[in-house]
Amino acid sequence: MNCEYSGAMKNNVVAVIPARYHSQRLPGKPLVRLNSRPLILHVLERAKSIPSVDLVMVATDDNRVADVVKQNGGMAVMTPPELPSGSDRVGWVVKNLDCKIVVNLQGDEPLIDTISIQNGIEMMLRKTELKVISLGYPLIHEEDWMNPNIVKVLTDEFNNAMYFSRQAIPFFRDRKFSPLACLFQHIGVYIYRKNFLLEFLNWKIPAIEDAEKLEQLRILFKGGQIKIVESNSPSVGVDLPGDIEIVEKLLKERDRN
């Protein structure tokens, strides 16, 4: 096993937080301080609060991140620096771990809606036919629809994803933008069956994934389904330096409530 864990798990659910140190837009992002605490510790705390999660690990390529996590009572696993994506880091960590369900949590979202993640895990535990679940928040503002930094997802009547894009989808031929029941802002949390995650990571990257730079399109291209669970709140992440002050204020508001 490639991590320091050998205990029993009640639900066989592991949450892994990929935390790459060398972010292009915000170098050292996992250790950026929000209200005097490193970002990664905020995310770790949220992950540990999800009731059905048996084990939380941080997957990182940098000893500085691992040290901070371990010094604060968390579990960190060093992953090879050449891994191409966060999903690959998650897969590398869990490949020899005795678990059934893997939650891939983004390391830059300290305000993630843990209730919706719990709902997704419970759905996965109940419905054995599901292989991947993700989250979406109703997209109601035209400026968000136009924003290429916000990934949009369209779903069918059964809440399965039909397509993801950074582009403004769908195209409204006969009228201006209007909110749709099937249009969501995608929130990058994934709940996988472990065996499916490892299979997915071995698939060849299709042209459409390469074009959009959205790895979840690989699943749709292969004919797979991604169930979208509606989130109770939009997730505001830390992606750029200007996001730090915004997220700090939101964290203070949350802690007051």
ZANUDO-829600 format. One line per 8 residues: number of its first residue (from 1); their letters; for each residue x, y, z of C-alpha. Coordinates in steps of 0.001 Angstrom, whole numbers, plus 524288, in hexadecimal, padded with zeros to 5 digits. Layout:
<sites>
NUM> a> X/Y/Z  ...
</sites>
This chain:
<sites>
1> mnceysga> 80000/80000/80000  8055D/80D54/7FC69  80075/8149C/8085B  801AD/81363/81716  7F433/80DDC/819E7  7EFC5/8003C/81DA4  7E362/80299/825A9  7D597/7FDC2/8231C
9> mknnvvav> 7CBD0/80623/81BC9  7BD46/80699/81EA2  7B8A7/80B35/81142  7C4CF/8087E/8090B  7C4F1/816EE/8054B  7D1AE/81E68/803C8  7D2DC/82CE1/800CF  7DF4F/8315D/7FA10
17> iparyhsq> 7E320/83F9B/7F878  7ECFA/841AF/7ED7E  7F58D/84D5B/7F106  7FF93/85137/7E6E8  80904/85B8B/7EBB9  80D2A/86190/7DECB  80094/867D5/7DA2E  80302/87084/7CE5B
25> rlpgkplv> 7F957/87AFC/7D250  7FC00/87A92/7E0EC  8091D/87454/7E475  80936/86D7C/7F192  7FA65/86D81/7F1DB  7F861/86293/7FBF2  7FFF9/86A90/805EF  7F9C6/877C7/80318
33> rlnsrpli> 7F495/87CC6/81007  7E622/87F53/811E5  7E2FF/885A3/81EE9  7F06C/88171/823FC  7EF18/8731C/81FEC  7F460/86C68/813B1  7EA1F/869DA/80946  7EC70/85B24/8096F
41> lhvlerak> 7E8CE/85A57/817D6  7DBBD/860E8/81553  7D8AE/856DF/80ACB  7DD70/84BAF/81355  7D47B/85016/81E49  7C8C7/85059/81512  7CBD9/842D4/80FEF  7CCB6/83D1C/81D99
49> sipsvdlv> 7BF1B/8424C/820A7  7B886/839C8/8163B  7B1B9/82F24/81E33  7B344/82391/814D9  7C1B8/825DD/81226  7CA32/81C20/81961  7D782/8218F/815C9  7DC9F/82E8B/81083
57> mvatddnr> 7E9D8/82FE5/809F3  7F102/83AE8/8032C  7F845/83700/7F6BE  80353/84071/7F41F  80FE9/841A2/7EC78  81686/84A9F/7F643  81C53/847CD/803A4  81881/85544/808AC
65> vadvvkqn> 80A1D/85218/806D6  80BA4/84478/80C8C  812A0/849C9/8187F  807FB/853C7/81B69  7FD6E/84962/81A45  80488/83FB0/822F8  80819/849FD/82D1F  7F99D/84CEB/82E6F
73> ggmavmtp> 7F54E/83EE4/83036  7F1EE/83BAB/8221F  7F693/830FA/818FC  7FE9C/834D2/80D1E  803BC/82C18/8024C  80EBF/8302C/7F947  80BAA/82DA7/7EAF5  814AC/82DCC/7DF17
81> pelpsgsd> 81652/83BB3/7D9DD  81452/83771/7CBBC  80621/8334C/7CD9C  7FE12/83B5A/7C3EA  7F1B5/83E43/7CBB7  7EB39/83E79/7D8EF  7E386/8324C/7D561  7F040/82B3F/7D270
89> rvgwvvkn> 7F549/82EF6/7DFF3  7E8D4/829DF/7E61B  7E9B5/81D30/7DE65  7F805/81B5E/7E1F3  7F4B8/81CA8/7F06D  7E929/81348/7F0B5  7ED70/808E5/7E6F5  7F220/7FFA1/7F1A6
97> ldckivvn> 7E8EC/80470/7FC46  7DDC2/7FB99/800A3  7D23F/80486/7FDC6  7C66F/804A5/7F4CE  7C303/81304/7F331  7CC72/81E47/7F0DC  7C90D/82CA0/7F286  7D1C2/835DF/7EACE
105> lqgdepli> 7D151/84310/7F1C9  7D7B2/84F03/7EBE2  7E279/85473/7F485  7DEC1/86299/7F1FF  7D07A/8629A/7F660  7CF87/864F0/80518  7C0F9/8682D/80425  7BCB8/85BB3/7FD62
113> dtisiqng> 7AEE7/85730/80098  7B141/84B24/808EE  7A2B3/8482B/80A60  7A165/8464A/7FBB6  7AD94/83DC9/7FB7A  7A797/8357B/80636  79B0F/8346F/7FE36  7A322/82FF1/7F28F
121> iemmlrkt> 7AA45/825A5/7FA8B  79D77/82082/7FFF9  7980E/81F93/7F222  7A426/81818/7EDCC  7A2D1/80EC0/7F949  79470/80C4A/7F609  7953E/80B5F/7E74C  79F97/801A4/7E384
129> elkvislg> 79DEE/8047B/7D4FF  7A39B/81234/7D690  7B200/813BB/7D376  7B445/82273/7D428  7AD28/82D78/7DB26  7B079/83BE1/7DA8C  7AA42/84887/7DF44  7A3B4/853F2/7D88C
137> ypliheed> 79D89/860A6/7DD00  79264/866E9/7D544  7980C/870D3/7CBBB  78EFC/87C8C/7CBE9  79775/8884C/7C891  79AEF/88BC9/7BA9D  7A875/890B7/7BE80  7AB9F/88342/7C41C
145> wmnpnivk> 7A667/87CC9/7B7C7  7AF8E/88546/7AFA1  7BB57/88373/7B884  7C50C/87987/7B2BA  7CAF0/87775/7C038  7BE1D/8714E/7C49B  7BBC1/863AC/7BF65  7ADC0/86153/7BB38
153> vltdefnn> 7A6D6/85430/7BB2E  79A23/85092/7B46D  79274/8451D/7B9CA  78786/83C77/7B4D9  77A8C/83A36/7BBE0  780FD/82FE5/7C481  78BBC/8394D/7C90D  7963A/832AD/7C100
161> amyfsrqa> 7A03D/83BAD/7BABE  79EAF/83D61/7AC0E  7AA1F/846A9/7A9DE  7B3E4/84F4A/7B0FC  7B9D6/85B94/7AB42  7C0AB/8682E/7AEA8  7B8E8/86E40/7A3A1  7AB58/8742D/7A57C
169> ipffrdrk> 7A268/86885/7A36F  797EC/86673/79EFF  796A0/8701F/793D7  789BC/8779F/794C8  785AC/8790F/786AF  778A8/88013/78875  77A8E/887C5/794EF  78474/88D08/79E91
177> fsplaclf> 78A44/88519/7A989  78072/87F6A/7B2F6  782F9/8760C/7BE4A  77FBB/867E4/7BB5C  77CD6/85CC9/7C4B3  78735/854A1/7BDC4  7921F/85EE9/7BDFC  79BFA/85EF5/7C911
185> qhigvyiy> 7A8D7/864CC/7CD21  7B170/858DD/7CE97  7B7E6/85702/7DBB9  7C40E/84EB7/7DA74  7C16E/84449/7E494  7C13B/8363E/7DFCE  7BC64/82A3D/7E6E4  7C184/81E0E/7E011
193> rknfllef> 7C0A8/80F9B/7E1A7  7CEE5/80C5C/7E380  7CF7B/80219/7D8CD  7C958/80B7C/7CF17  7D2DA/81673/7D2A6  7DE8F/80DB8/7D003  7D89C/8094C/7C31A  7D591/81759/7BF1E
201> lnwkipai> 7E385/81BD3/7C185  7E896/811C8/7B7BF  7DFEB/8168D/7ACA3  7E5C6/81E1E/7A160  7E2DA/82CB7/7A1A6  7D8F5/82FAC/796D6  7D9C3/83BB9/78E32  7CE08/84225/794BD
209> edaekleq> 7D480/84158/7A220  7E0E5/84716/79C88  7D919/85223/7964B  7D17D/85605/7A280  7DC05/851DF/7AC4A  7D164/84B32/7B456  7D4D6/83D4C/7B840  7C6C2/8399D/7BBA9
217> lrilfkgg> 7C3C0/839F3/7AD0F  7CBC9/82D81/7ABC9  7C105/82657/7B31D  7B626/82BAE/7AA84  7BE03/828ED/79E31  7BEF9/81AA9/7A232  7B03E/81A11/7A43A  7B0CB/81AAA/7B30B
225> qikivesn> 7A773/821E7/7BBF8  7AA56/82C6A/7C608  79F32/82EBB/7CF7F  79E1D/83D06/7D3B6  799AB/83FB5/7E1A9  794D2/84D89/7E3F2  79D1C/8550D/7ED92  796D6/85DA3/7F7F0
233> spsvgvdl> 7A081/86884/7F53D  7AA48/86CAC/7EAEA  7B843/869A3/7EE58  7C167/87555/7EE80  7CF57/870B0/7ECDD  7DCD0/876C5/7EDC1  7E238/8773F/7E003  7E813/884DD/7DED9
241> pgdieive> 7EE50/88E44/7E8AB  7E20D/8969F/7E85C  7D9EE/88B32/7ED4C  7E0D7/88AEE/7FA74  7DA0A/896AF/8006A  7CCC3/8924C/7FB3E  7CDFB/884B8/80101  7D32C/889EB/80DEA
249> kllkerdr> 7C6E8/89230/80F7D  7BE1F/886B4/80C1E  7C51E/87E0B/815EE  7C31C/8882A/8209C  7B4B1/8892D/81D2D  7B32B/87A6F/81D99  7B9D6/8796C/82AC7  7B0E0/883E2/8306B
257> n> 7A4A7/87C6E/82C6C
</sites>
